[in-house]
Amino acid sequence: MRTVNDAPSLRAAVRAWKQEGATVGFVPTLGNLHAGHYSLLDLARKHADRVVVSVFVNPTQFAAGEDFEKYPRTLAQDSAGLAEHECDLLFAPDVETIYPCGAQHSIRIHVPQVTETLEGAHRPGHFDGVATVVAKLFTLVMPELAVFGQKDWQQLLVVKRLVRELSLPIEIIAAPTLREADGLALSSRNQYLNRAERALAPQIHATLQWMREAARDGHPARVVETVAMQRLERAGFAPDYAVLRRADDLALPDEGEREGLVALIAARLGATRLIDNLPLD
């Protein structure tokens, strides 16, 4: 596996592959990689001849007071794991490479509608940072396809909308959420949980499963959401939301609508904020 930090070296490597007729897959990450990230790489490998993985803790997607400064930087460990999973190239740029005019003065890309609810409402500016860095990375890598995890459902929709709006010739592949045996979705932020919190954390997935079954049984969405919030609060969480939405655009479902929905939860457990989702279909 080769590691590059600058744009010219990245572009030269990708250009050489494409001259050989190879297709290029891409997996963007914040680093601190775990089995969930490696599953994205493995999926990209099934669809592309060569795979690039980026490790970049993007400052513009962290709001004031969030965990940008303490977000784990584990590049040596990440590099070893990527090599074991047959990554072809690790792109590990610094901030100046991605934001040559400085992160505070960077052009911003705003994806309307789908960013204005749920995570977008609770983390203002987050998805502008996501859309901006993804667009920059796509321009640098120029892949034929990119893989994103379904655990960040809203982010996946934002990226799909970005690609469609900008007419980018990139296929977006959604990877299933990887979970621990007790149902907890894999996340770099799980390591922030203490032992007691870790024991409680699977209640998010259990609540999502309950929401799915309650909706399938015909209970009104508003009732399902209210009871889900109460379940989380009783379990010790501070939930931001527990909702049923249309899976393709996060719009509110019509009364009685059951197909094409997804249940989504965001909740704090101690100092850690966790998100998860579960499609109803």
SERO-4910 file (N, C-alpha, C, O; in steps of 0.05 Angstrom, whole numbers):
BEGIN
 pado doro    nc1    nc2    nc3   cac1   cac2   cac3    cc1    cc2    cc3    oc1    oc2    oc3
  Met    A     17    -24      0      0      0      0     18     25      0     37     27     15
  Arg    A     10     44    -16     25     69    -18     10     91     -2    -15     91     -1
  Thr    A     25    108     11     13    131     26     22    157     14     46    160     10
  Val    A      4    175      8     11    201     -3     -4    222     14    -25    218     25
  Asn    A      8    246     15     -3    268     31    -10    292     14    -24    310     24
  Asp    A     -1    293    -11     -6    317    -27    -22    310    -52    -23    287    -61
  Ala    A    -35    331    -63    -52    327    -86    -38    318   -111    -48    299   -124
  Pro    A    -15    329   -119     -1    320   -143      6    290   -142      2    276   -163
  Ser    A     15    280   -120     22    251   -118     -3    234   -120     -3    213   -133
  Leu    A    -25    242   -107    -50    228   -109    -59    226   -138    -66    205   -148
  Arg    A    -60    249   -151    -70    250   -179    -52    234   -197    -62    221   -216
  Ala    A    -26    234   -193     -8    219   -210    -14    189   -207    -14    174   -227
  Ala    A    -18    180   -183    -23    151   -179    -49    143   -192    -51    122   -205
  Val    A    -70    159   -188    -96    152   -199    -95    153   -230   -107    136   -243
  Arg    A    -81    173   -240    -79    176   -269    -65    151   -281    -73    141   -302
  Ala    A    -44    141   -268    -30    118   -278    -48     93   -278    -48     77   -297
  Trp    A    -65     90   -257    -83     68   -257   -103     69   -280   -109     50   -293
  Lys    A   -114     93   -284   -134     96   -305   -123     92   -333   -136     83   -351
  Gln    A    -98     99   -336    -84     95   -362    -81     65   -367    -80     56   -390
  Glu    A    -81     49   -346    -79     20   -348   -107      8   -352   -110    -16   -356
  Gly    A   -128     24   -351   -155     15   -354   -169      6   -328   -190     -6   -328
  Ala    A   -156     12   -305   -167      4   -279   -189     24   -270   -188     48   -276
  Thr    A   -209     13   -256   -230     30   -244   -221     36   -215   -207     20   -202
  Val    A   -230     59   -205   -220     68   -179   -244     72   -160   -264     85   -167
  Gly    A   -243     59   -137   -262     63   -116   -251     80    -94   -226     81    -90
  Phe    A   -268     93    -79   -259    112    -58   -276    109    -33   -300    106    -34
  Val    A   -262    110    -10   -275    109     16   -264    133     33   -241    131     42
  Pro    A   -279    154     36   -270    176     53   -276    171     83   -297    161     90
  Thr    A   -256    176    100   -260    171    129   -248    194    145   -232    210    135
  Leu    A   -256    195    171   -243    213    190   -220    200    204   -206    212    221
  Gly    A   -215    174    198   -194    160    212   -204    146    237   -228    144    240
  Asn    A   -185    137    254   -192    121    278   -209     98    269   -231     93    278
  Leu    A   -198     82    250   -213     63    236   -220     38    253   -204     30    270
  His    A   -243     26    247   -252      1    260   -263    -17    239   -262    -11    215
  Ala    A   -275    -39    248   -285    -59    229   -306    -48    210   -308    -57    187
  Gly    A   -322    -29    219   -341    -17    202   -329     -3    178   -338     -6    155
  His    A   -307     12    183   -293     25    161   -281      4    142   -283      7    117
  Tyr    A   -269    -17    153   -257    -37    136   -277    -52    119   -271    -61     97
  Ser    A   -302    -54    129   -323    -66    113   -330    -49     88   -337    -59     67
  Leu    A   -327    -22     91   -331     -4     68   -309     -9     47   -315    -10     23
  Leu    A   -284    -12     57   -262    -18     39   -266    -44     24   -262    -47      0
  Asp    A   -274    -65     40   -279    -91     27   -301    -90      6   -298   -103    -15
  Leu    A   -322    -74     11   -343    -71     -9   -333    -56    -34   -340    -64    -56
  Ala    A   -317    -35    -30   -306    -21    -52   -288    -39    -69   -288    -37    -94
  Arg    A   -274    -56    -56   -256    -75    -70   -272    -93    -89   -262   -102   -109
  Lys    A   -297   -100    -81   -313   -117    -98   -323   -104   -123   -330   -117   -143
  His    A   -322    -77   -123   -333    -62   -146   -312    -47   -162   -319    -36   -183
  Ala    A   -288    -46   -153   -267    -30   -166   -241    -45   -167   -236    -62   -150
  Asp    A   -224    -38   -187   -198    -51   -189   -178    -40   -168   -161    -55   -158
  Arg    A   -180    -15   -162   -162     -2   -143   -179     14   -123   -201     24   -130
  Val    A   -170     16    -99   -185     30    -78   -167     50    -64   -145     44    -55
  Val    A   -177     75    -62   -165     96    -46   -181    101    -21   -206    102    -22
  Val    A   -168    103      2   -181    110     27   -168    136     37   -143    138     38
  Ser    A   -184    156     44   -173    180     55   -177    180     85   -198    171     95
  Val    A   -158    191     99   -160    195    128   -155    225    132   -133    235    129
  Phe    A   -176    239    140   -175    268    144   -196    277    164   -220    273    159
  Val    A   -187    288    186   -206    298    206   -214    326    197   -199    345    200
  Asn    A   -237    328    185   -246    352    172   -256    373    191   -277    369    204
  Pro    A   -242    396    195   -251    415    215   -278    429    209   -291    437    228
  Thr    A   -285    431    184   -309    446    177   -335    431    183   -357    443    182
  Gln    A   -334    405    190   -359    391    196   -363    388    226   -382    375    235
  Phe    A   -345    400    242   -348    400    271   -357    428    280   -344    448    274
  Ala    A   -379    429    294   -389    455    305   -374    462    330   -359    446    341
  Ala    A   -376    487    338   -363    496    362   -373    480    386   -397    475    389
  Gly    A   -354    471    403   -361    455    426   -362    425    420   -365    409    439
  Glu    A   -359    417    395   -358    388    389   -330    377    393   -312    392    402
  Asp    A   -326    352    385   -301    338    393   -279    338    373   -264    319    370
  Phe    A   -277    360    357   -256    361    337   -228    358    349   -212    342    339
  Glu    A   -222    373    370   -196    373    382   -189    345    394   -166    337    392
  Lys    A   -208    332    406   -202    307    419   -208    283    401   -204    260    410
  Tyr    A   -218    287    377   -223    265    359   -198    249    355   -177    261    348
  Pro    A   -198    223    359   -173    207    359   -159    208    331   -171    202    311
  Arg    A   -133    215    332   -116    213    308    -98    189    311    -80    189    327
  Thr    A   -104    168    295    -89    143    298    -79    134    271    -84    111    262
  Leu    A    -64    151    258    -56    146    230    -39    121    227    -43    105    208
  Ala    A    -20    117    245     -3     93    242    -19     67    245    -16     49    229
  Gln    A    -37     67    264    -55     44    267    -73     40    243    -78     18    234
  Asp    A    -84     63    234   -102     62    210    -87     51    186    -98     35    171
  Ser    A    -63     60    182    -47     52    159    -42     22    160    -45      9    139
  Ala    A    -35     11    183    -31    -18    185    -56    -33    179    -55    -53    165
  Gly    A    -79    -24    189   -104    -38    184   -112    -37    154   -122    -56    144
  Leu    A   -108    -14    142   -114    -12    113    -97    -30     96   -106    -42     77
  Ala    A    -71    -32    103    -53    -50     88    -63    -79     91    -62    -94     71
  Glu    A    -72    -86    115    -82   -114    118   -106   -119    102   -111   -142     93
  His    A   -122    -98     96   -147   -101     81   -143    -94     51   -162    -89     37
  Glu    A   -118    -94     42   -111    -91     14   -120    -64      2   -129    -63    -21
  Cys    A   -118    -43     18   -121    -17      7    -98    -11    -12    -75    -18     -6
  Asp    A   -103      2    -35    -81      8    -54    -67     34    -47    -43     36    -50
  Leu    A    -82     54    -38    -70     79    -32    -85     93     -9   -109     95     -9
  Leu    A    -69    102     10    -79    118     32    -72    147     27    -49    155     23
  Phe    A    -93    164     26    -89    193     23    -94    206     50   -116    206     60
  Ala    A    -72    217     61    -73    229     88    -64    258     86    -42    264     94
  Pro    A    -81    276     76    -73    304     72    -74    320     98    -87    312    118
  Asp    A    -60    342     98    -63    361    120    -84    381    113    -95    381     91
  Val    A    -91    399    132   -112    418    127   -106    436    104   -124    444     89
  Glu    A    -81    444    101    -73    463     80    -78    451     52    -83    465     33
  Thr    A    -75    425     50    -79    412     24   -109    413     16   -115    417     -8
  Ile    A   -126    408     35   -155    408     29   -166    437     28   -184    442     12
  Tyr    A   -156    454     45   -166    482     47   -142    501     43   -132    513     62
  Pro    A   -133    505     18   -110    521     13   -113    550     22    -94    564     27
  Cys    A   -138    560     24   -143    587     33   -150    588     63   -158    609     73
  Gly    A   -148    565     76   -155    563    104   -183    553    108   -201    561     93
  Ala    A   -187    537    128   -214    525    132   -235    546    138   -258    543    129
  Gln    A   -228    568    151   -247    588    158   -256    605    134   -277    618    134
  His    A   -239    605    113   -245    622     90   -251    605     65   -251    615     42
  Ser    A   -257    580     69   -262    562     47   -289    567     34   -308    576     48
  Ile    A   -291    561      9   -317    559     -4   -334    538     10   -324    518     19
  Arg    A   -360    543     13   -378    524     26   -399    515      6   -409    530    -11
  Ile    A   -405    489      7   -426    478     -9   -449    471      9   -447    457     29
  His    A   -472    482      2   -497    476     18   -516    460      1   -523    467    -21
  Val    A   -524    437     12   -544    420      0   -571    426     14   -573    419     38
  Pro    A   -590    437      0   -615    445     14   -633    422     20   -628    399     11
  Gln    A   -654    428     35   -676    410     42   -667    386     59   -673    386     83
  Val    A   -652    367     49   -646    344     64   -627    350     87   -625    333    106
  Thr    A   -614    373     87   -595    380    109   -609    396    131   -596    403    151
  Glu    A   -634    403    127   -646    423    145   -663    410    168   -677    425    181
  Thr    A   -660    385    172   -675    371    192   -656    352    208   -633    348    199
  Leu    A   -666    341    229   -651    321    245   -623    330    251   -619    349    266
  Glu    A   -603    316    240   -575    324    246   -569    353    238   -554    367    251
  Gly    A   -580    361    216   -576    388    206   -587    409    226   -575    430    229
  Ala    A   -609    403    239   -621    421    258   -605    421    284   -603    442    297
  His    A   -595    399    292   -581    397    318   -551    404    315   -538    410    335
  Arg    A   -540    403    291   -512    409    286   -510    429    263   -502    421    241
  Pro    A   -517    454    268   -517    474    246   -490    475    232   -469    477    245
  Gly    A   -490    475    206   -466    477    190   -452    450    185   -433    449    169
  His    A   -460    430    200   -446    404    197   -446    394    169   -425    386    158
  Phe    A   -469    393    156   -471    382    130   -459    400    108   -451    390     87
  Asp    A   -457    426    113   -442    443     95   -413    434     94   -400    432     73
  Gly    A   -402    428    118   -375    418    120   -371    391    107   -351    386     93
  Val    A   -391    373    110   -390    347     98   -390    349     67   -374    338     53
  Ala    A   -410    364     57   -413    367     28   -388    380     16   -379    372     -6
  Thr    A   -377    400     30   -353    414     19   -329    395     18   -316    394     -3
  Val    A   -324    381     39   -300    364     39   -304    340     20   -285    331      7
  Val    A   -328    329     18   -333    307      0   -329    316    -29   -317    302    -45
  Ala    A   -339    340    -36   -335    350    -63   -306    355    -69   -297    348    -91
  Lys    A   -291    365    -50   -262    369    -53   -248    342    -57   -231    340    -75
  Leu    A   -254    323    -41   -241    297    -43   -249    283    -69   -232    270    -82
  Phe    A   -274    285    -78   -282    274   -103   -266    286   -126   -258    272   -145
  Thr    A   -262    313   -125   -247    326   -146   -218    318   -146   -206    316   -167
  Leu    A   -207    312   -123   -179    303   -121   -175    274   -131   -157    268   -146
  Val    A   -193    257   -122   -190    228   -128   -202    221   -155   -190    204   -169
  Met    A   -224    233   -162   -238    227   -187   -244    197   -190   -237    184   -210
  Pro    A   -258    185   -170   -264    157   -171   -288    151   -189   -303    169   -196
  Glu    A   -290    126   -197   -314    117   -211   -337    111   -191   -360    113   -198
  Leu    A   -329    104   -166   -349     98   -146   -338    105   -119   -314    106   -115
  Ala    A   -356    110   -100   -349    115    -72   -369    101    -54   -392     98    -60
  Val    A   -359     92    -31   -375     76    -12   -379     92     13   -360    102     25
  Phe    A   -404     94     22   -411    107     47   -429     88     63   -445     73     52
  Gly    A   -426     89     90   -442     72    107   -470     82    112   -475    106    112
  Gln    A   -488     63    115   -516     70    120   -521     80    149   -542     91    155
  Lys    A   -501     75    167   -505     85    194   -510    115    195   -526    125    211
  Asp    A   -495    129    178   -500    158    175   -519    162    152   -512    172    130
  Trp    A   -545    156    157   -565    155    136   -568    183    123   -569    185     98
  Gln    A   -570    203    139   -574    230    128   -550    239    112   -553    251     91
  Gln    A   -526    233    122   -502    239    106   -502    225     79   -494    237     59
  Leu    A   -510    200     79   -512    185     54   -531    200     34   -524    202     10
  Leu    A   -554    209     43   -572    224     26   -560    250     16   -563    257     -7
  Val    A   -545    264     34   -532    289     26   -512    283      3   -511    298    -16
  Val    A   -496    262      6   -476    256    -14   -489    249    -41   -480    257    -62
  Lys    A   -510    233    -39   -525    226    -64   -536    251    -78   -534    253   -102
  Arg    A   -547    269    -62   -558    293    -73   -535    311    -85   -539    322   -107
  Leu    A   -513    312    -72   -490    327    -82   -481    316   -109   -477    332   -127
  Val    A   -478    290   -111   -469    278   -136   -489    284   -158   -482    290   -181
  Arg    A   -515    282   -152   -536    287   -172   -536    316   -181   -537    322   -205
  Glu    A   -535    334   -162   -536    363   -168   -512    372   -184   -515    389   -202
  Leu    A   -489    362   -178   -464    370   -192   -458    353   -216   -438    357   -230
  Ser    A   -476    334   -222   -473    316   -246   -445    302   -245   -432    300   -266
  Leu    A   -437    293   -222   -412    279   -220   -414    250   -229   -433    237   -222
  Pro    A   -395    241   -246   -397    213   -256   -387    193   -236   -368    178   -241
  Ile    A   -399    193   -212   -390    176   -190   -414    160   -180   -435    172   -173
  Glu    A   -412    134   -178   -433    117   -167   -429    116   -137   -407    111   -127
  Ile    A   -451    121   -122   -450    120    -93   -461     93    -84   -484     87    -91
  Ile    A   -445     78    -70   -454     52    -60   -458     53    -30   -440     63    -15
  Ala    A   -481     45    -21   -488     45      8   -480     19     20   -488     -3     11
  Ala    A   -465     20     42   -456     -4     56   -473     -8     81   -479     11     96
  Pro    A   -482    -33     87   -498    -38    111   -483    -31    136   -459    -32    137
  Thr    A   -499    -25    157   -487    -18    183   -476    -43    196   -490    -64    197
  Leu    A   -451    -42    205   -439    -64    219   -444    -60    249   -441    -38    260
  Arg    A   -451    -82    263   -459    -80    291   -444   -100    309   -434   -120    299
  Glu    A   -442    -93    334   -432   -111    354   -453   -133    358   -476   -130    349
  Ala    A   -446   -154    373   -465   -176    377   -490   -167    391   -511   -179    387
  Asp    A   -488   -146    408   -511   -137    423   -527   -116    408   -546   -104    419
  Gly    A   -520   -110    383   -535    -92    366   -524    -64    364   -533    -49    347
  Leu    A   -505    -56    381   -494    -29    380   -479    -25    353   -461    -41    346
  Ala    A   -486     -4    339   -473      3    313   -444     11    319   -438     26    337
  Leu    A   -426      0    302   -398      7    306   -394     37    300   -404     47    280
  Ser    A   -378     50    317   -373     79    314   -347     85    330   -342     73    350
  Ser    A   -332    104    319   -308    112    333   -314    125    360   -298    124    378
  Arg    A   -338    136    362   -346    149    387   -354    129    409   -357    137    432
  Asn    A   -357    104    402   -364     84    423   -342     82    444   -347     75    467
  Gln    A   -317     88    436   -295     86    455   -297    107    478   -284    105    498
  Tyr    A   -313    128    474   -317    148    495   -335    137    517   -335    149    539
  Leu    A   -350    116    513   -369    106    533   -354     92    555   -335     76    551
  Asn    A   -363     97    580   -352     81    602   -366     54    603   -384     49    587
  Arg    A   -359     37    622   -370     10    623   -400     10    626   -414     -5    612
  Ala    A   -410     26    644   -439     27    649   -454     37    624   -475     27    617
  Glu    A   -443     58    612   -455     70    588   -455     50    565   -474     47    550
  Arg    A   -433     35    563   -431     15    541   -452     -7    544   -462    -17    525
  Ala    A   -458    -13    569   -479    -34    574   -506    -24    566   -523    -39    558
  Leu    A   -511      3    568   -537     14    561   -540     20    532   -562     20    521
  Ala    A   -517     25    518   -518     35    491   -534     18    471   -547     30    453
  Pro    A   -535     -9    474   -551    -25    455   -581    -19    456   -596    -27    438
  Gln    A   -590     -4    476   -618      3    478   -627     21    454   -651     22    448
  Ile    A   -608     34    442   -615     50    418   -625     31    396   -646     36    384
  His    A   -610     10    390   -618     -9    369   -643    -23    377   -661    -28    360
  Ala    A   -646    -30    403   -670    -43    412   -695    -25    408   -716    -35    400
  Thr    A   -691      0    413   -713     19    409   -720     22    379   -744     24    372
  Leu    A   -700     22    362   -705     23    333   -720     -1    324   -739      1    308
  Gln    A   -713    -24    335   -728    -49    328   -757    -47    337   -775    -56    323
  Trp    A   -761    -36    361   -788    -33    371   -804    -13    353   -827    -19    347
  Met    A   -791      9    345   -804     28    327   -813     15    301   -835     19    291
  Arg    A   -795     -2    290   -802    -15    265   -826    -33    268   -844    -33    252
  Glu    A   -826    -49    290   -849    -67    294   -874    -52    300   -896    -60    290
  Ala    A   -873    -31    315   -896    -15    322   -908     -2    297   -933     -2    294
  Ala    A   -891      8    280   -901     20    255   -913     -1    237   -934      4    224
  Arg    A   -901    -24    235   -912    -46    219   -939    -55    229   -956    -63    214
  Asp    A   -943    -53    255   -968    -61    267   -990    -40    264  -1013    -44    273
  Gly    A   -983    -18    252  -1003      2    246  -1006     25    265  -1024     41    263
  His    A   -988     27    285   -990     49    304   -982     75    290   -963     75    274
  Pro    A   -995     97    296   -989    123    283   -960    131    289   -949    126    310
  Ala    A   -948    145    269   -920    153    272   -916    170    296   -896    166    310
  Arg    A   -934    189    302   -930    207    325   -930    191    351   -914    198    369
  Val    A   -947    171    353   -947    154    377   -921    139    380   -910    137    401
  Val    A   -912    127    358   -888    111    358   -864    129    367   -848    120    383
  Glu    A   -863    153    356   -841    171    363   -842    179    392   -821    180    405
  Thr    A   -865    185    402   -868    194    430   -860    172    449   -845    176    468
  Val    A   -869    148    444   -862    125    461   -832    119    459   -820    112    480
  Ala    A   -821    121    436   -792    116    432   -775    135    448   -756    127    461
  Met    A   -783    161    448   -769    181    464   -771    174    494   -751    175    508
  Gln    A   -794    165    502   -798    158    530   -781    134    538   -770    133    560
  Arg    A   -780    114    520   -763     90    525   -734     98    529   -721     88    548
  Leu    A   -724    115    512   -696    124    514   -691    139    540   -671    135    553
  Glu    A   -709    157    546   -706    173    571   -706    155    596   -690    159    614
  Arg    A   -724    136    596   -725    118    619   -699    101    621   -691     93    643
  Ala    A   -687     95    599   -662     79    599   -638     95    606   -616     84    611
  Gly    A   -641    122    608   -618    138    617   -606    155    595   -585    168    599
  Phe    A   -619    156    572   -609    173    549   -621    201    551   -642    205    563
  Ala    A   -608    219    537   -619    246    532   -623    247    501   -605    256    487
  Pro    A   -646    239    491   -650    237    462   -654    265    449   -668    282    460
  Asp    A   -642    268    426   -648    292    410   -672    286    392   -689    304    388
  Tyr    A   -674    262    382   -698    255    366   -699    224    364   -679    210    366
  Ala    A   -724    215    360   -730    187    353   -753    189    334   -776    193    343
  Val    A   -749    186    308   -769    193    288   -772    172    266   -754    155    262
  Leu    A   -795    173    253   -799    158    228   -800    178    205   -815    198    207
  Arg    A   -785    172    185   -784    190    162   -783    174    136   -777    150    136
  Arg    A   -790    187    114   -786    174     88   -756    170     83   -740    188     87
  Ala    A   -750    146     74   -721    139     72   -706    154     51   -682    158     53
  Asp    A   -720    163     30   -706    174      7   -702    204     10   -685    215     -5
  Asp    A   -716    218     28   -713    247     30   -717    258     59   -715    282     63
  Leu    A   -723    240     77   -728    247    106   -752    265    110   -755    278    130
  Ala    A   -770    265     90   -795    280     93   -814    265    113   -811    241    117
  Leu    A   -832    280    125   -852    268    143   -870    250    127   -880    257    106
  Pro    A   -875    226    136   -893    208    122   -922    216    125   -930    229    144
  Asp    A   -938    210    105   -967    214    107   -979    196    127   -968    175    134
  Glu    A  -1002    203    138  -1016    186    157  -1022    159    144  -1034    158    122
  Gly    A  -1014    138    158  -1019    111    147   -997    101    129   -998     78    121
  Glu    A   -978    118    121   -957    109    103   -938     90    118   -930     96    141
  Arg    A   -932     68    106   -916     47    119   -891     39    103   -871     31    115
  Glu    A   -892     41     77   -870     31     60   -850     54     55   -856     77     55
  Gly    A   -825     46     52   -803     65     45   -796     83     67   -787    106     63
  Leu    A   -799     74     93   -793     91    116   -767     81    130   -759     59    126
  Val    A   -756     99    146   -733     92    162   -737    104    190   -747    127    192
  Ala    A   -730     90    210   -730    100    238   -702    110    244   -682     97    238
  Leu    A   -700    134    256   -674    146    262   -674    156    291   -694    167    301
  Ile    A   -651    153    304   -648    161    332   -621    176    335   -601    167    323
  Ala    A   -621    197    350   -597    210    360   -601    215    389   -621    226    397
  Ala    A   -582    207    406   -585    209    435   -558    211    448   -539    199    439
  Arg    A   -557    226    470   -533    228    486   -534    208    509   -555    204    521
  Leu    A   -512    196    514   -508    178    536   -484    188    551   -461    183    542
  Gly    A   -488    201    573   -466    215    586   -457    238    568   -473    254    560
  Ala    A   -431    238    562   -420    260    545   -419    251    516   -409    267    499
  Thr    A   -428    228    509   -425    217    482   -451    218    467   -472    209    477
  Arg    A   -450    228    443   -474    229    426   -473    207    405   -453    204    391
  Leu    A   -494    190    405   -495    167    387   -518    170    368   -539    181    375
  Ile    A   -514    161    343   -536    160    323   -538    132    312   -519    117    311
  Asp    A   -562    126    303   -567    100    290   -593    102    275   -608    121    279
  Asn    A   -598     82    258   -623     81    243   -630     53    235   -613     35    237
  Leu    A   -654     49    226   -663     23    217   -685     26    196   -706     36    203
  Pro    A   -680     17    172   -702     18    152   -725      0    160   -720    -22    171
  Leu    A   -749      8    154   -772     -8    161   -777    -31    142   -788    -51    149
  Asp    A   -769    -27    117   -774    -48     97   -754    -71    101   -755    -90     86
***
